[in-house]
């Protein structure tokens, strides 16, 4: 296989990056903590990997959310070849085909499902439809990667689990606030290396911008997306489980509300959750209140508290003035340190392709994938409704 170094443009929300892969260079040795127990080992130089031959072939069914572009790019980085697309909306199909002119436009979903050359199906369909597409993909002997939320009800989850266990195919949800954020990837490497001791708690704030004029009608009705905790919150449960190394967790309390958008009565614009796992505790806040004056769609923040320090990830912006996103601040017994993570590799796509070829679980275990979604669904179902009206 050939390798070449080129600059990687920063991925922008709902915009695909160039279609090539990123390779892992030899890691560098960094500073030790006061305890002298960790070294920074994650790759700090992003490069392109070019494949002589495609490692897998994949297709897309459903493109109702712009996250589909980052999904496609992740698999291409891992050596996947995009073959075909099926979607119902001519305008969305036209935009996708303009970005990927090599894609074959299928006449039906079944045309893709019955193509034996296709190993992986991607989807960013309307959320309520994603589980069904994944079930049909697995039943046709294909692996599946969906945008979040990949599952919108506990009933869907039970059926997905049943079919996944029956077929032994991969059902992967792209929790992009971890998998597609370089500073969060870097934080995971440092936690595993012991930079802040044992993790005690995560606090995750996930504000989003409404952008009312660009949203389709289904966006405002939670029967299509499952509710704000099911939707946005699924990212945060994934991060909580990952950083606390929990494989069991309970919802302590949750609440949701539509506090400022009465014109959309079936919508939720705020939610928060307290939870307790067998590796730590967590707090999650999700909302649709990013003001227009901010230079990005959301000031996402992740704070990880450990026994010997803490880290804060500013995913998309730094209000203190540092440019761009992917900012990480590390504080431990030795130092207070800023780390620019813009050149960290995003390994999810490469690992997922590896798993498809080798039948392994290096990108994410199936148990973790389903548990993150299960917790979001349970928190959504149990959430108390906020009411700010005074008696």
PyMOL commands that set and color helices and strands:
alter all, ss='L'
color gray80, all
select helices_A, chain A and resi 67-77+90-99+109-113+127-139+154-167+176-179+182-192+212-214+217-220+222-225+228-231+233-244+348-358+366-382
alter helices_A, ss='H'
color red, helices_A
select strands_A, chain A and resi 2-4+21-23+47-50+56-63+80-86+104-105+120-124+143-147+171-174+199-207+249-257+270-277+281-287+301-306+309-314+327-332+336-340+384-385
alter strands_A, ss='S'
color yellow, strands_A
deselect
rebuild
show_as cartoon
